[in-house]
Amino acid sequence: MAEGEPILWISLAVMLVGLLGSVLPALPGVPLIFLSALVYSYFTDFEFVGALVLVVLFVFAALALVADFIGTAYGARRFGASNWGTAGGAIGGLVGALAGALFFGVGALFGLILGSIGGVFLGEYLRRRRQGTSSPGTEPPRVQPARSDQGDWRRTGRAAGGVLVGYLISAVAQGILGLASVVVFVLALIY
């Protein structure tokens, strides 16, 4: 194992960054731990960390991404987003994650959060705009809704805050998955 030690220490250092990234925005988390284990396995000819361990780490990485996505969408919905706002948050989260990772250098997680918040606001704006336009030939309703514009935007702001709450919940899940990934990797090295 002496010839594989430098790659082991580099892999463990990258995993530590991934562990930090599982709870901090702008750093890749559990997927980075998986990639580090994959690179280590490749350079050591899969002698210490085999395919089964890599599959488990891949599943943990996929679950972490799903936890991010579901956590932010659930948080928005739980705190009052309409179907439009929830859909906008989901689409904005996907676009933000991709844009953050590929173009802006802020990381997928930070892009996911910002994209989800922006998507909730855009979805609610489009919903309000669609409800505001009536079909030609129809009369406006005689009784106006009791909800004011200010109350609608307050609800939208609360839904965007729900995105942050959902992120915090998903950060806890990611932290657990990140720690479990590192433990599985270390146990594979020992046994």
Rosetta blueprint (number, residue, H / E / L):
1 M L
2 A H
3 E H
4 G H
5 E H
6 P H
7 I H
8 L H
9 W H
10 I H
11 S H
12 L H
13 A H
14 V H
15 M H
16 L H
17 V H
18 G H
19 L H
20 L H
21 G H
22 S L
23 V L
24 L L
25 P L
26 A L
27 L L
28 P L
29 G L
30 V H
31 P H
32 L H
33 I H
34 F H
35 L H
36 S H
37 A H
38 L H
39 V H
40 Y H
41 S H
42 Y H
43 F H
44 T L
45 D L
46 F L
47 E L
48 F L
49 V L
50 G L
51 A H
52 L H
53 V H
54 L H
55 V H
56 V H
57 L H
58 F H
59 V H
60 F H
61 A H
62 A H
63 L H
64 A H
65 L H
66 V H
67 A H
68 D H
69 F H
70 I H
71 G H
72 T H
73 A H
74 Y H
75 G H
76 A H
77 R H
78 R H
79 F L
80 G L
81 A L
82 S L
83 N H
84 W H
85 G H
86 T H
87 A H
88 G H
89 G H
90 A H
91 I H
92 G H
93 G H
94 L H
95 V H
96 G H
97 A H
98 L H
99 A H
100 G H
101 A H
102 L H
103 F H
104 F H
105 G L
106 V L
107 G L
108 A H
109 L H
110 F H
111 G H
112 L H
113 I H
114 L H
115 G H
116 S H
117 I H
118 G H
119 G H
120 V H
121 F H
122 L H
123 G H
124 E H
125 Y H
126 L H
127 R H
128 R H
129 R H
130 R H
131 Q H
132 G H
133 T L
134 S L
135 S L
136 P L
137 G L
138 T L
139 E L
140 P L
141 P L
142 R L
143 V L
144 Q L
145 P L
146 A L
147 R L
148 S L
149 D H
150 Q H
151 G H
152 D H
153 W H
154 R H
155 R H
156 T H
157 G H
158 R H
159 A H
160 A H
161 G H
162 G H
163 V H
164 L H
165 V H
166 G H
167 Y H
168 L H
169 I H
170 S H
171 A H
172 V H
173 A H
174 Q H
175 G H
176 I H
177 L H
178 G H
179 L H
180 A H
181 S H
182 V H
183 V H
184 V H
185 F H
186 V H
187 L H
188 A H
189 L H
190 I H
191 Y L
